[in-house]
Amino acid sequence: MQSTTSLPEQAILQGIPLPDPAARILKNILKVAGLAAATVTSAHRTPADQARVMYENCVSKGAAYNAALYCVAGDRVVEVFEANHDQPRDRVIQLMTEKILEIGPEKVSMHMSDTHYTFDVAPSSIPVAKHTAFVAAVLGNKAVSKLIQPPRDPAFHLEIPKT
């Protein structure tokens, strides 16, 4: 007997491309949650990309916002912004990049990890009525080692160890 609920055969990922293993896991999560698509807003970053993202967030949302978002290592990068925010943008990003490299990229953000696939899914791409199902599917997927969700993070932040 066929189910009357129609799940998508193959979920569609929009936005930032993911490596195949991470894409397969996310598509499986979407299928389990009964979702046809999701938008990936961020994936692996270089230290310079991370510094740029943190700089832009400090400018748009304030240093305190970033300090709350990141751990102690990230706070040290935010402190560089605070101490140099009156300098030119490119110079501040360079100083923040240098601090990330000094601390160790993975200590600042798993988006720079060599050991994990780390990516963000836009909450706006998951219908509000499906947020609970999406979170349950993520938490039920043994490949996912960590989920940070709104409001603690602006996105659904997933970390998946590379095997």
C-alpha positions in Angstrom: 0.0 0.0 0.0 1.4 3.4 -1.0 1.6 6.2 1.4 -0.6 9.2 0.7 2.2 11.5 2.0 4.4 12.5 -0.9 8.1 13.0 0.1 10.5 14.5 -2.4 12.4 11.9 -4.3 15.5 14.1 -4.4 15.8 17.2 -2.3 17.2 20.3 -3.9 20.0 22.3 -2.3 20.3 25.9 -3.3 22.9 28.6 -2.4 26.5 27.6 -1.6 27.5 24.3 -3.0 28.5 21.5 -0.5 31.0 18.7 -1.0 29.1 15.5 -2.1 29.3 13.7 1.3 27.8 16.7 3.1 25.2 17.3 0.4 24.1 13.6 0.6 23.6 13.9 4.3 21.7 17.2 4.1 19.4 15.8 1.3 18.7 12.8 3.5 17.8 15.0 6.4 15.5 17.0 4.2 13.8 13.9 2.9 13.3 12.6 6.5 11.8 16.0 7.5 9.5 15.9 4.4 11.2 18.9 2.8 11.8 19.4 -0.9 14.6 22.0 -0.7 16.8 24.1 1.5 19.3 27.0 1.0 22.9 26.7 2.2 24.1 30.1 3.2 27.6 29.3 4.3 30.1 26.4 4.1 33.8 26.0 4.4 35.6 29.3 4.8 39.3 30.4 4.5 40.6 32.4 7.4 40.3 35.6 5.3 36.6 34.7 4.5 36.0 34.1 8.2 37.6 37.5 9.1 35.4 39.2 6.5 32.2 37.6 7.8 33.1 38.5 11.4 34.0 42.0 10.3 30.7 42.5 8.4 28.7 41.1 11.4 30.6 43.5 13.8 29.7 46.4 11.5 26.1 45.4 10.9 25.2 43.8 14.3 27.8 45.1 16.7 30.8 43.5 18.4 28.7 42.3 21.3 26.6 40.2 18.9 29.7 38.5 17.6 31.1 38.0 21.1 27.9 36.2 22.0 28.0 34.1 18.8 31.6 32.8 19.1 33.5 31.2 21.8 36.5 32.7 23.7 38.8 32.3 20.6 36.3 34.1 18.4 36.1 36.8 21.1 39.8 37.5 20.6 39.2 38.1 16.9 36.3 40.5 17.8 38.6 42.3 20.2 40.9 43.0 17.2 37.9 44.6 15.4 37.1 46.7 18.5 40.6 47.9 18.8 41.0 48.8 15.1 37.4 49.6 13.9 38.5 53.1 12.9 41.1 51.9 10.4 40.3 51.0 6.8 38.1 47.9 6.2 40.8 45.9 4.4 43.3 46.6 7.1 41.0 45.5 9.9 40.1 42.3 8.0 43.8 41.7 7.5 44.5 42.1 11.3 41.5 39.8 12.1 42.8 37.2 9.6 46.2 37.3 11.3 44.6 36.8 14.7 42.6 33.8 13.4 45.8 32.3 12.0 47.6 33.0 15.3 44.8 31.4 17.4 44.1 28.5 15.1 41.3 28.6 12.6 39.3 25.6 14.0 39.3 27.2 17.5 37.6 30.3 16.1 35.0 28.6 13.8 34.4 25.1 12.6 33.6 26.7 9.2 37.4 26.6 8.7 37.8 22.9 9.9 39.7 20.4 7.9 38.1 17.6 10.0 34.4 18.5 9.6 32.0 19.6 6.9 30.4 22.6 8.5 27.6 24.6 6.9 24.6 26.8 7.6 21.1 26.3 6.4 18.9 29.4 6.1 15.9 29.2 8.5 13.9 31.1 5.9 14.3 28.2 3.5 12.6 25.8 5.9 8.9 26.6 6.4 8.2 27.5 10.0 5.8 24.7 10.4 8.6 22.3 9.4 11.3 23.7 11.7 10.6 21.0 14.4 10.7 18.2 11.8 13.9 19.6 10.4 15.6 19.8 13.8 14.4 16.3 14.7 15.8 14.9 11.4 19.1 16.6 12.0 19.4 15.4 15.6 18.3 11.9 14.4 21.0 11.7 11.8 24.0 9.9 13.3 26.4 11.6 10.9 25.7 15.0 12.4 27.9 15.7 15.5 26.6 19.2 16.3 23.6 21.4 15.6 23.4 25.0 16.7 20.0 26.5 15.9 18.3 29.9 16.1 18.1 31.9 18.2 21.6 31.0 19.4 22.9 31.1 15.8 21.2 33.1 13.0 21.1 29.9 10.9 20.8 26.1 11.4 24.6 25.4 11.8 25.5 21.7 11.2 28.8 20.0 11.8 29.6 16.6 10.3 32.9 14.8 10.9 34.7 13.8 7.7 35.2 10.0 7.6 
